[in-house]
Amino acid sequence: MRILLVAPQPFYQERGTPIAIRLLAETLCSQGHAVDVLTYHEGVDLEIAGLRILRTPALPGVRNIPIGISWKKLLCDVLLCARLLGLALTRSYDVIHAVEEAVFPAILLRSAARARVVYDMDSMLGEQLLAKWRFLRPVARALRALERAAIRRADAVFAVCEDLASHVAADAPGVPVFLIEDVALPAEPLAAPAERLRESLGIRATLALYVGNLQRYQGVEPLVHAMALLPADRDVTLVLIGGSQREVARMRALVDGLELQRRVILMGPRPVAHLASYLTQADVLVSPRLHGNNTPMKVYSYMRSGTAILATRIRSHTQVLDEECAYLVAPDAQALAQGLARMADDCELRARLGAAARLRALQHHSLDAFREKVRFAYRSLQPTPASQ
């Protein structure tokens, strides 16, 4: 089939959603589909057989588009809609695969494009808007109604987690919904080996590692405060990998203010290709996210590594993790501190949890399983008669 994959993000960049889009595009192309990715002006082109990347025009001053809702993203979305309109009217696609907010223009243009629409649902968009901009609370019902209308008019929904799949089933019982979770990132050839964290940073203590962006919802601030609550005789070093320059500066100010320079090390961003090596070097992997229901992609890589996981007991995590394969605590500094102390003291617990998490990842969240789920879902999406 000819597929237009509409991705309202910078693509390609080494961060959550763009990585997931890359895996999806690679999978669809490997299964014989011709895929056009419509995306923002920002990002690195990829060389994948069967893939073509179409970009919106660049606007002066619109660079370094951040994660989440922002005025830069909204401007880029306007240009994305205009380009989508042109493609819908001039080219023939069997499926428009719309990621996140791209579903709204895709639904409006479905008849003109004579294509089926897949809603790739990574989160509840209304909840994201309300969390970012509280002044929208008076129109919360309207936002929810818009989202429900988009779901009901889609030909299929790809849900990234169980909670989202349940929302779809409740809102639109007649719409096919496919649970297609993220996976552990596949290993890539390394141009140069990842640095050895213990040797390069001089760490002899229990090594706790967090990987990801440093936005506030990730809970890294409470995690740093948890390090301040650990007794001096608890020899734990926390390493933070990831974050933009601004995020790293904000976190460094917190670390300096708490006088934790020797116990908390900020490394900034590192290549995704080095991720698997970093994860296996740690004693504990931490995911301190504060709220949400979509499972972070990094959790699957955490699980695959075989290193013990300390995570907050929120729905984002408990859809995939439980007490058999992770140490779960409340999303606050005190509970995180207690979890770090327990994990540091009990190497047998760490070994048991890490082995159980790896086994679960291999059985249920492998790249092969992801590819088969995508194949099955697309098998149900036959080309419209007009496009045959």
Secondary structure, DSSP 8 states (H G I E B T S, - for coil): -EEEEE--S-SS-SSHHHHHHHHHHHHHHHTT-EEEEEE-S-S-----TTEEEEE----TT--S--SSS-HHHHHHHHHHHHHHHHHHHHS--SEEEEEGGGHHHHHHTHHHHT-EEEEEE-S-HHHHHHHH-GGGGGGHHHHHHHHHHHHHH-SEEEESSHHHHHHHHHH-TTS-EEE-----------SS----HHHHHT--SEEEEEES---GGG-HHHHHHHHHHS-TTS-EEEEEE---HHHHHHHHHHHHHTT-TTTEEEEE---GGGHHHHHHH-SEEEE---S-SS--HHHHHHHHHT-EEEEESSHHHHTT--TTTSEEE-SSHHHHHHHHHHHHH-HHHHHHHHHHHHHHHHHHS-HHHHHHHHHHHHHT----GGG-
